[in-house]
Amino acid sequence: MLRQPKFLFRKILLIIILIAWLGTTGTHPLFYLVEFICMPNTN
């Protein structure tokens, strides 16, 4: 697999923004959605 640092950086930045947007609502469905989307990419 080819690594794309720029794409990965954008994804991490988006996750950080999402987490910051959710704030204390860590049980928000979007949080689990992001985890579900990013989980296969880490393996």
Backbone as XML, in Angstrom:
<?xml version="1.0"?>
<chain id="A" units="angstrom">
  <residue number="1" name="MET">
    <atom name="N" x="0.826" y="-1.211" z="0.000"/>
    <atom name="CA" x="0.000" y="0.000" z="0.000"/>
    <atom name="C" x="0.861" y="1.262" z="0.000"/>
  </residue>
  <residue number="2" name="LEU">
    <atom name="N" x="0.437" y="2.229" z="-0.768"/>
    <atom name="CA" x="1.166" y="3.492" z="-0.830"/>
    <atom name="C" x="0.729" y="4.404" z="0.305"/>
  </residue>
  <residue number="3" name="ARG">
    <atom name="N" x="1.688" y="5.049" z="0.913"/>
    <atom name="CA" x="1.372" y="5.958" z="2.021"/>
    <atom name="C" x="1.181" y="7.375" z="1.502"/>
  </residue>
  <residue number="4" name="GLN">
    <atom name="N" x="0.160" y="8.024" z="1.995"/>
    <atom name="CA" x="-0.118" y="9.404" z="1.602"/>
    <atom name="C" x="-0.139" y="10.285" z="2.851"/>
  </residue>
  <residue number="5" name="PRO">
    <atom name="N" x="1.022" y="10.827" z="3.225"/>
    <atom name="CA" x="1.152" y="11.632" z="4.449"/>
    <atom name="C" x="0.188" y="12.811" z="4.480"/>
  </residue>
  <residue number="6" name="LYS">
    <atom name="N" x="-0.010" y="13.448" z="3.325"/>
    <atom name="CA" x="-0.879" y="14.625" z="3.270"/>
    <atom name="C" x="-2.322" y="14.237" z="3.573"/>
  </residue>
  <residue number="7" name="PHE">
    <atom name="N" x="-2.764" y="13.129" z="2.974"/>
    <atom name="CA" x="-4.129" y="12.652" z="3.190"/>
    <atom name="C" x="-4.316" y="12.236" z="4.646"/>
  </residue>
  <residue number="8" name="LEU">
    <atom name="N" x="-3.303" y="11.563" z="5.194"/>
    <atom name="CA" x="-3.354" y="11.117" z="6.584"/>
    <atom name="C" x="-3.407" y="12.308" z="7.526"/>
  </residue>
  <residue number="9" name="PHE">
    <atom name="N" x="-2.627" y="13.335" z="7.220"/>
    <atom name="CA" x="-2.609" y="14.548" z="8.044"/>
    <atom name="C" x="-3.972" y="15.231" z="8.027"/>
  </residue>
  <residue number="10" name="ARG">
    <atom name="N" x="-4.591" y="15.270" z="6.846"/>
    <atom name="CA" x="-5.917" y="15.883" z="6.716"/>
    <atom name="C" x="-6.943" y="15.116" z="7.526"/>
  </residue>
  <residue number="11" name="LYS">
    <atom name="N" x="-6.829" y="13.786" z="7.501"/>
    <atom name="CA" x="-7.760" y="12.933" z="8.229"/>
    <atom name="C" x="-7.613" y="13.142" z="9.732"/>
  </residue>
  <residue number="12" name="ILE">
    <atom name="N" x="-6.357" y="13.171" z="10.209"/>
    <atom name="CA" x="-6.097" y="13.398" z="11.632"/>
    <atom name="C" x="-6.611" y="14.767" z="12.049"/>
  </residue>
  <residue number="13" name="LEU">
    <atom name="N" x="-6.387" y="15.761" z="11.202"/>
    <atom name="CA" x="-6.848" y="17.119" z="11.497"/>
    <atom name="C" x="-8.370" y="17.157" z="11.592"/>
  </residue>
  <residue number="14" name="LEU">
    <atom name="N" x="-9.041" y="16.446" z="10.687"/>
    <atom name="CA" x="-10.498" y="16.377" z="10.697"/>
    <atom name="C" x="-11.012" y="15.717" z="11.972"/>
  </residue>
  <residue number="15" name="ILE">
    <atom name="N" x="-10.329" y="14.658" z="12.405"/>
    <atom name="CA" x="-10.702" y="13.955" z="13.634"/>
    <atom name="C" x="-10.542" y="14.873" z="14.843"/>
  </residue>
  <residue number="16" name="ILE">
    <atom name="N" x="-9.427" y="15.631" z="14.869"/>
    <atom name="CA" x="-9.180" y="16.568" z="15.972"/>
    <atom name="C" x="-10.275" y="17.628" z="16.026"/>
  </residue>
  <residue number="17" name="ILE">
    <atom name="N" x="-10.656" y="18.144" z="14.861"/>
    <atom name="CA" x="-11.721" y="19.149" z="14.789"/>
    <atom name="C" x="-13.045" y="18.556" z="15.259"/>
  </residue>
  <residue number="18" name="LEU">
    <atom name="N" x="-13.315" y="17.318" z="14.847"/>
    <atom name="CA" x="-14.547" y="16.641" z="15.246"/>
    <atom name="C" x="-14.610" y="16.458" z="16.755"/>
  </residue>
  <residue number="19" name="ILE">
    <atom name="N" x="-13.496" y="15.985" z="17.337"/>
    <atom name="CA" x="-13.430" y="15.773" z="18.785"/>
    <atom name="C" x="-13.611" y="17.090" z="19.526"/>
  </residue>
  <residue number="20" name="ALA">
    <atom name="N" x="-12.963" y="18.142" z="19.005"/>
    <atom name="CA" x="-13.086" y="19.463" z="19.625"/>
    <atom name="C" x="-14.519" y="19.976" z="19.520"/>
  </residue>
  <residue number="21" name="TRP">
    <atom name="N" x="-15.176" y="19.672" z="18.386"/>
    <atom name="CA" x="-16.552" y="20.102" z="18.162"/>
    <atom name="C" x="-17.509" y="19.368" z="19.095"/>
  </residue>
  <residue number="22" name="LEU">
    <atom name="N" x="-17.231" y="18.076" z="19.311"/>
    <atom name="CA" x="-18.085" y="17.279" z="20.195"/>
    <atom name="C" x="-17.930" y="17.717" z="21.642"/>
  </residue>
  <residue number="23" name="GLY">
    <atom name="N" x="-16.698" y="18.102" z="21.999"/>
    <atom name="CA" x="-16.455" y="18.582" z="23.356"/>
    <atom name="C" x="-16.667" y="17.494" z="24.392"/>
  </residue>
  <residue number="24" name="THR">
    <atom name="N" x="-17.558" y="17.757" z="25.330"/>
    <atom name="CA" x="-17.800" y="16.810" z="26.420"/>
    <atom name="C" x="-18.746" y="15.694" z="25.998"/>
  </residue>
  <residue number="25" name="THR">
    <atom name="N" x="-19.408" y="15.843" z="24.848"/>
    <atom name="CA" x="-20.327" y="14.808" z="24.376"/>
    <atom name="C" x="-19.544" y="13.719" z="23.659"/>
  </residue>
  <residue number="26" name="GLY">
    <atom name="N" x="-18.788" y="12.941" z="24.425"/>
    <atom name="CA" x="-17.959" y="11.885" z="23.860"/>
    <atom name="C" x="-18.770" y="10.688" z="23.397"/>
  </residue>
  <residue number="27" name="THR">
    <atom name="N" x="-20.032" y="10.637" z="23.832"/>
    <atom name="CA" x="-20.883" y="9.506" z="23.458"/>
    <atom name="C" x="-21.693" y="9.815" z="22.204"/>
  </residue>
  <residue number="28" name="HIS">
    <atom name="N" x="-21.303" y="10.868" z="21.515"/>
    <atom name="CA" x="-22.002" y="11.257" z="20.291"/>
    <atom name="C" x="-21.805" y="10.193" z="19.210"/>
  </residue>
  <residue number="29" name="PRO">
    <atom name="N" x="-22.864" y="9.858" z="18.477"/>
    <atom name="CA" x="-22.790" y="8.828" z="17.420"/>
    <atom name="C" x="-21.694" y="9.096" z="16.387"/>
  </residue>
  <residue number="30" name="LEU">
    <atom name="N" x="-21.453" y="10.389" z="16.099"/>
    <atom name="CA" x="-20.420" y="10.745" z="15.123"/>
    <atom name="C" x="-19.046" y="10.282" z="15.574"/>
  </residue>
  <residue number="31" name="PHE">
    <atom name="N" x="-18.823" y="10.307" z="16.889"/>
    <atom name="CA" x="-17.533" y="9.879" z="17.429"/>
    <atom name="C" x="-17.285" y="8.409" z="17.102"/>
  </residue>
  <residue number="32" name="TYR">
    <atom name="N" x="-18.334" y="7.593" z="17.265"/>
    <atom name="CA" x="-18.214" y="6.174" z="16.951"/>
    <atom name="C" x="-18.091" y="5.958" z="15.442"/>
  </residue>
  <residue number="33" name="LEU">
    <atom name="N" x="-18.758" y="6.823" z="14.683"/>
    <atom name="CA" x="-18.687" y="6.732" z="13.223"/>
    <atom name="C" x="-17.263" y="6.982" z="12.733"/>
  </residue>
  <residue number="34" name="VAL">
    <atom name="N" x="-16.622" y="8.004" z="13.311"/>
    <atom name="CA" x="-15.238" y="8.329" z="12.955"/>
    <atom name="C" x="-14.308" y="7.184" z="13.339"/>
  </residue>
  <residue number="35" name="GLU">
    <atom name="N" x="-14.536" y="6.607" z="14.536"/>
    <atom name="CA" x="-13.707" y="5.487" z="14.984"/>
    <atom name="C" x="-13.880" y="4.295" z="14.047"/>
  </residue>
  <residue number="36" name="PHE">
    <atom name="N" x="-15.120" y="4.063" z="13.625"/>
    <atom name="CA" x="-15.431" y="2.935" z="12.743"/>
    <atom name="C" x="-14.764" y="3.103" z="11.383"/>
  </residue>
  <residue number="37" name="ILE">
    <atom name="N" x="-14.737" y="4.342" z="10.898"/>
    <atom name="CA" x="-14.135" y="4.634" z="9.595"/>
    <atom name="C" x="-12.608" y="4.516" z="9.658"/>
  </residue>
  <residue number="38" name="CYS">
    <atom name="N" x="-12.021" y="4.971" z="10.749"/>
    <atom name="CA" x="-10.562" y="5.017" z="10.860"/>
    <atom name="C" x="-9.959" y="3.699" z="11.344"/>
  </residue>
  <residue number="39" name="MET">
    <atom name="N" x="-10.763" y="2.838" z="11.951"/>
    <atom name="CA" x="-10.255" y="1.588" z="12.503"/>
    <atom name="C" x="-9.618" y="0.683" z="11.448"/>
  </residue>
  <residue number="40" name="PRO">
    <atom name="N" x="-10.272" y="0.424" z="10.313"/>
    <atom name="CA" x="-9.679" y="-0.468" z="9.302"/>
    <atom name="C" x="-8.371" y="0.069" z="8.719"/>
  </residue>
  <residue number="41" name="ASN">
    <atom name="N" x="-8.217" y="1.389" z="8.700"/>
    <atom name="CA" x="-7.023" y="1.999" z="8.111"/>
    <atom name="C" x="-5.791" y="1.838" z="8.987"/>
  </residue>
  <residue number="42" name="THR">
    <atom name="N" x="-6.006" y="1.636" z="10.300"/>
    <atom name="CA" x="-4.866" y="1.521" z="11.209"/>
    <atom name="C" x="-4.312" y="0.106" z="11.214"/>
  </residue>
  <residue number="43" name="ASN">
    <atom name="N" x="-5.136" y="-0.865" z="10.816"/>
    <atom name="CA" x="-4.693" y="-2.253" z="10.840"/>
    <atom name="C" x="-3.900" y="-2.604" z="9.592"/>
  </residue>
</chain>
